[in-house]
Amino acid sequence: MRRFTVAIDGPAAAGKGTIGRALAARFGFAHLDTGLLYRAVALKMLEAGGPLDAGHAARIARDLVPADIEALGLRRSEVTRESSRIAAIPKVRSALLDFQRSFSRRDGGAVLDGRDIATVIAPDAELKLYVTAEDDVRARRRLKELSNSGIHTTFGKVLADLRERDRRDQNRGLAALRRTDDAILLDTTELSIAQAVEEAAAAVNERFDAVR
């Protein structure tokens, strides 16, 4: 199969990871949740116990191995907060850029989800999706995810954390979160997982037919 890249961007807990994994499974594409790369760096930084140092974070980023993005603890709230800060460090983003771009153009098709896929990683992607949902809906989803992982917190705290992360992601000077003009908007506020996946899959089929 020829190369076909699906770039999925959007704020936290909007459903982009779930949609990305489902599309990859349905169409036989490789999948990369790019946020896990930054979470992996954040986890290693926290485990080291030192202050946030850009040079150290960049060195960790360069030395990441596939097993690092499968580590336990990547979804912890403190890792989430730290990963957003680390993602704003130019040296870290640079260290991870080549890997992500190479992944996006691999033979057989690829789905990448994150916050700068359509703008930085794969601006020439055949299909761009911007997945979003209302704040309270995203917070309830994240709270359920954390609870299922044995992490106990409150709705108010999760909502505040999401909004703070949105603020940082949308206003950082490098690779800020935004919807590109050619990205299809997919609002999952009132959609089930199955409905959201079907809408995204329809977009893949339509675009794939157009470029074939």
Protein Blocks (a to p, Z undefined) as FASTA:
>chain_A
ZZdddddeddehilpmmmmmmmmmmnopacddfklmmmmmmmmmmmnopacdfklmmmmm
mmpcfklmmcghklpmklmmmmmmmmmpmklmmmmmmmmmmmmmgghiaadddjklmmmm
mmmbfbdcdddddfklmmmmmmmmmmmnopacdfklmmmmmmmmmmmmmmpfbhpacddf
kbccddfklpcfklmmmmmmmmmmmmmmmmZZ
